[in-house]
């Protein structure tokens, strides 16, 4: 009976894979296998775009069928036992084929179906790779490495699609290399962080269990370092408290346009759960901020700063 159940599940998985491959089409399937592809995006007008690491966004198809897009979105929704309707027009999940992040919308929030596939990385870009491709300088890389060894808390900031998670993966990879015995607890809402450390626990937020609850539970998992994929809400305060109370050496990301704006963004997130401003707590918890941005020549690490404290004139920062 157990063997029959396994066989049935295997058959269902195979059929789903075939159907998804057919609806995605050979072009998208090929793009998802390219090591440097970051994102594949379908616009409501049927234009299909791809972004590769180090390059701009390129048009790869101009007439992707609306019917095909609807079928793909419906198939993925059915896999997760949900539906995408006018009343529920957005789905955010993982692509069943490879775990890539999948976000799709249908009317009325858009004029026609559209989706974005954030490809799950198949290899980790190391800090050395960042130096070799001129995304960061050798001096910046050396400073980040020392910060990891010294158990400094690092905040990676940038706008949408700037590569915050990819850079965070490079930092975590170095962490796994130099402190392999450290117990890492990783919290994220989508499976984007890559970690080869042998001693790790990965926690995934859901619609029923949010990041704040996971951070509170993390304290009982005996972490040496706490890593958060992206800080988006009031969990920022819990993270700061954890970093300040014996769990230093962590990494987190947040949306901000530059390094100093990362501090004010954290202030705003803390304000969601506390009426008391806490710049002193923020300055004590966050030691290093790395700002990454898109430029005409590709991604670049714009700034690396050290946060030295908070005083009468505001945050005391030192550019590196």
C-alpha positions, 0 to 999 in steps of 0.5 A: 500500500505504501509503495502504491502511494509513493508511486502515485505521488511520483506519477502526479509530480511527473504530470505536474512537471510536464504540464508546467514545462509545457505552459512555461514553454521552452524559452522560459525553461531554458532561461531558468537553467541559465546560471546567471539568470536572476529574474524572468518577468511577464508584463500584461502586454505579453512582453517577456523580459529576463534579467541576468547578473551583471546585465540589464533587462532584455526583451526575449519575447513580445507575444506571450499568450494571455491564455497560456499565462492564465493556464500557468497561474491556474496550474500553480495555484491548484498545486497549492490547493488554492485559486486565483480569482477576481476576489483573490487576484494575487498569488505568491509562492514557490515554482514547483519545478525548482523552488524559484519565487513566483508572484502572479496577478490577474485582473482586476489589479492588472489589465491582463495576467502577469508574473515574475519568477525570481530564480532560485540560485544554483550556486553561491556568488562568493565575496571573491566573485563580487571583487572579480566582477567589480561589484565591490572592491577588495578593500570592501570585501576584506572589511566585510570578512573581518566584520564576520569574524568579529561577530559584527551585526551586518545590515544589507540595504538596497532597492528592489532587485538590487541583489540584497539576498545574493550579497547576503548569501555571499556573506553567509557563505564566508561565515560557513567557511570561517566559523563552521561550528556556529549554529545559524538560525535563518528566518525568511518568508521565501526560500532564497537564502543559501547556506552550506553551514553544517549547523543550521536551522531554517525557519519559514514564515507563513500566513499563519506564523509570521516573522515576529513569532519565529524570531521569538521562538528562535531564542529557544533554539540556541542560536549563535547567529541570527540571520533574517532574509528581509525585515519588513515589519515590527519584527525589527525590534525583536531582531535588534533585541536579540542582536543586543543580548548575546546573539551578535554576528547576524545578517539581515536585509531591508529595503532602503536607498542608501546606508543611512536610510537603512537606519531610518527605515529600521526606525520606522519598522520599530515604530510599528510596534513601539511608541518609543523611538529607539535610535540608541538601541538601533545604533548599538545593534547594527554595526555595519551597513552595506548598500548595494544598488543598480547602476548603468554598469550593473550592480555596485556596492555603493557604501560600506559604513560602520555605525559607531553610536547615536548622539546629539547630532544623530547617528555617528557613522564612519564610511569605509 
